[in-house]
Amino acid sequence: MKFGLFACNMGPCADPKVAARGEHVVLPDPQSPPSPLAPLAAILDPTVALTFLAAHTSTIRLGTGIIILPQRNPLVLAKELASLDVLCGGRLIFGIGIGYLEPEFAALGVPFAGKGARSEEYLAAMRAIWAMDAPRFEGRFVSFANVQARPQPVQKPHPEIVFGGHTPAAYSRAARLAQGWYGFALDLERAEQSIAGVRAACAQRGRRFEELEISVTPVPERERMLPDRPTAERFAALGVGRLIVYAPRARDEAGLISLIREAEKNLIGKV
């Protein structure tokens, strides 16, 4: 089992001093469902935050969890992520979501309708600019030819791609287009249901489920904010290869460090 830390670009980690030790572009104001955060919540851009963290680390993987792909210019984002992969020595994991906050799309001038198809095409365009000697792409939403964007990523042919989401369409995208699937805020029952969906999508695609790495952020339980070792073992039995811990009650650096140590003790047995 691998372990990760969620929200390294927000909360206490929005302070660079804290981030060095240890995605939403805009938020609706006033907050209204299904917006997950208050309008004044500080969220650093994930590519900028991970580039900063890349300079302060040497071995840990750096993943976006997630970037809302249809809201981004695919060639600009491809350039940013290739640059990040070069600077971190090939440690980037590109986590993708298609988004669900219509006011956010409206503020950015991006159509909410068709965001799934737009995401898939943007990803195909990014793969072309990342891997082709003479990049060319012709699509409904983006087209280009006779251009170069160097350097290309260190990872070949591109960084590891992970799709997030808890819908049949998300499971299908993971099975067809990615090397992993990510489920956020899931208990064991919902994780089991989602992983069954990913398995079914792989079977329909004719792909081995074991080719995908499954990552899950467990939902914090009322009586225990962090998962313990028996819970981690139950997630592993479902096919989860990485638990990404979310520490929502951490409000400052001391609280974050304390929760990281608590998670280490709970999950690994070390103090």
GISUL-V108043 format. One record per helix or strand of 2 or more residues. SS is the DSSP state (H for helix, E for strand). FROM is the first residue (numbers start at 1). TO is the last residue. If there is no record, write none. Layout:
<<SS,FROM,TO> <SS,FROM,TO>>
This chain:
<<E,2,5> <H,11,14> <H,16,21> <H,46,54> <E,62,63> <E,67,68> <H,69,71> <H,74,87> <E,92,97> <H,102,108> <H,115,131> <E,137,138> <E,143,144> <E,160,164> <H,168,177> <E,180,186> <H,188,205> <H,209,211> <E,213,218> <H,229,238> <E,242,245> <H,253,268>>
